[in-house]
Amino acid sequence: MEPMYLGENSNKFTVDNFEVETSDHVEEGFIAPGIKGCFYIILDPKNTDVSLKYSIKLDETSLINDKINIISIEEIEQNKQLVQTEEDTYTGVITLDDIRQGKTDKIKVTIEWVNDEENNSMDTTLGTLQEYSLKIPVNVIATQYLGETINEYTP
């Protein structure tokens, strides 16, 4: 994936291309029950002269099978902790020092299709739809970070 350059704006896109773990029982590049996959969001704040706070909102409503779930969201380039700030939103900060050093944040989103024998009928129906492809709408919002507290979501 190409880096997303951050400023004070919103970037909306839909992810439909995943790195999927391999299995002897599933054709390469496809996801099926019992398989995990992931995608990456690279946030590059080049040409930005202020610290940034970014929020990544993942719309799981397009996942029509409730056994397909987002199981982790993590920043893997700088090993930063993301804060879940809403039910479907994760927030991080890129400091001005990191920006000046040319650092980027690389977010890894991992999904899993849980193999549940009680869900075989739905899994089969979904697996036979020729028009279906797994898609996750994403919205990344970046604003200037002024040192405010980032509060963790509590359901």
C-alpha positions as CSV (number, residue, x, y, z in Angstrom):
1,M,0.0,0.0,0.0
2,E,1.2,3.5,-0.8
3,P,1.8,5.8,2.2
4,M,-1.1,8.1,3.1
5,Y,0.2,11.6,3.6
6,L,-1.3,13.3,6.6
7,G,-2.4,16.9,7.0
8,E,-5.5,18.3,8.7
9,N,-8.0,16.3,6.6
10,S,-9.9,13.2,6.3
11,N,-9.0,10.2,4.1
12,K,-11.7,7.7,3.2
13,F,-11.0,4.5,1.4
14,T,-12.1,0.9,1.2
15,V,-9.7,-2.0,1.8
16,D,-10.4,-5.0,-0.4
17,N,-6.9,-6.5,-0.7
18,F,-5.5,-8.5,2.2
19,E,-2.4,-10.5,2.9
20,V,-3.9,-13.9,3.8
21,E,-2.1,-16.7,5.6
22,T,-1.6,-19.8,3.5
23,S,-3.5,-23.1,4.1
24,D,-3.5,-26.4,2.3
25,H,-7.3,-26.2,2.3
26,V,-7.8,-22.8,0.8
27,E,-6.7,-21.4,-2.6
28,E,-3.9,-18.8,-2.3
29,G,-5.2,-15.3,-1.9
30,F,-8.6,-16.3,-0.5
31,I,-9.9,-16.2,3.0
32,A,-12.1,-18.9,4.4
33,P,-13.2,-20.1,7.9
34,G,-10.2,-20.7,10.1
35,I,-7.9,-18.2,8.2
36,K,-6.5,-14.9,9.2
37,G,-5.5,-12.0,7.0
38,C,-4.2,-8.4,7.4
39,F,-3.8,-5.1,5.7
40,Y,-1.6,-2.1,6.4
41,I,-2.1,1.6,6.6
42,I,1.1,3.7,6.3
43,L,0.8,7.2,7.7
44,D,3.4,9.6,6.5
45,P,3.3,13.1,8.0
46,K,5.9,14.6,5.6
47,N,5.6,18.3,4.9
48,T,3.8,18.7,8.3
49,D,5.3,21.1,10.8
50,V,3.1,20.2,13.9
51,S,2.5,17.1,16.0
52,L,-0.5,15.1,14.7
53,K,-3.2,13.1,16.3
54,Y,-4.8,10.6,13.9
55,S,-7.9,8.5,14.3
56,I,-8.6,5.4,12.3
57,K,-12.3,4.4,12.0
58,L,-13.0,0.9,10.7
59,D,-16.5,0.2,9.5
60,E,-17.2,-3.4,10.3
61,T,-20.8,-3.3,9.2
62,S,-19.8,-4.4,5.7
63,L,-18.6,-7.7,7.2
64,I,-21.9,-9.5,6.6
65,N,-20.8,-12.7,8.3
66,D,-20.5,-12.1,12.1
67,K,-17.7,-14.7,12.3
68,I,-15.4,-12.4,10.3
69,N,-13.9,-10.0,12.8
70,I,-11.1,-7.5,13.2
71,I,-9.0,-9.0,15.9
72,S,-6.1,-6.5,16.3
73,I,-5.0,-3.1,15.3
74,E,-1.5,-2.1,16.1
75,E,1.2,0.3,15.1
76,I,4.2,-1.8,14.1
77,E,6.8,0.6,12.7
78,Q,7.5,2.6,15.9
79,N,6.0,0.1,18.3
80,K,3.5,2.7,19.6
81,Q,0.4,2.0,21.5
82,L,-2.9,2.9,19.8
83,V,-5.8,3.9,22.0
84,Q,-9.3,2.7,21.3
85,T,-11.3,5.9,21.6
86,E,-14.6,4.7,20.3
87,E,-16.2,1.3,19.6
88,D,-14.6,1.2,16.1
89,T,-11.9,3.9,16.3
90,Y,-8.3,3.8,17.2
91,T,-6.1,6.9,17.9
92,G,-2.4,7.6,17.8
93,V,0.0,10.5,17.8
94,I,3.0,11.3,15.6
95,T,5.2,13.8,17.5
96,L,6.9,16.7,15.8
97,D,10.3,15.1,16.7
98,D,9.2,11.9,14.9
99,I,8.1,14.0,11.9
100,R,11.4,15.9,11.8
101,Q,13.2,12.5,11.8
102,G,11.1,11.3,8.8
103,K,9.4,8.6,10.7
104,T,6.1,7.1,9.6
105,D,3.4,5.0,11.5
106,K,2.5,1.7,10.0
107,I,-0.8,0.3,11.2
108,K,-1.4,-3.4,10.9
109,V,-5.1,-4.5,10.9
110,T,-5.6,-8.2,11.4
111,I,-8.9,-10.0,10.6
112,E,-10.0,-13.6,11.2
113,W,-12.7,-15.7,9.9
114,V,-13.6,-17.9,12.8
115,N,-14.3,-21.5,12.0
116,D,-17.6,-22.2,13.8
117,E,-19.4,-25.5,12.9
118,E,-22.7,-23.9,13.8
119,N,-22.1,-21.2,11.1
120,N,-21.4,-23.7,8.2
121,S,-24.6,-22.7,6.3
122,M,-23.8,-19.0,6.3
123,D,-20.1,-19.7,5.5
124,T,-21.1,-21.8,2.5
125,T,-23.5,-19.3,1.2
126,L,-20.9,-16.5,1.5
127,G,-18.2,-18.7,-0.1
128,T,-20.4,-19.4,-3.2
129,L,-21.3,-15.8,-4.0
130,Q,-19.3,-14.9,-7.1
131,E,-19.8,-11.1,-6.6
132,Y,-18.8,-11.0,-3.0
133,S,-15.5,-9.7,-1.9
134,L,-14.4,-8.8,1.6
135,K,-14.4,-5.0,2.0
136,I,-13.7,-2.8,5.0
137,P,-14.4,1.0,4.7
138,V,-11.7,3.0,6.5
139,N,-11.7,6.7,7.5
140,V,-8.5,8.3,8.8
141,I,-8.8,11.8,10.3
142,A,-5.7,13.8,11.2
143,T,-5.6,17.0,13.3
144,Q,-3.0,19.0,15.1
145,Y,-2.1,17.4,18.4
146,L,-1.9,20.0,21.2
147,G,-1.1,17.6,24.1
148,E,-4.7,16.9,25.0
149,T,-5.5,13.7,26.8
150,I,-6.6,10.8,24.6
151,N,-9.4,9.0,26.5
152,E,-9.8,5.3,26.2
153,Y,-13.2,4.0,25.2
154,T,-15.2,2.2,27.8
155,P,-18.3,0.4,26.6
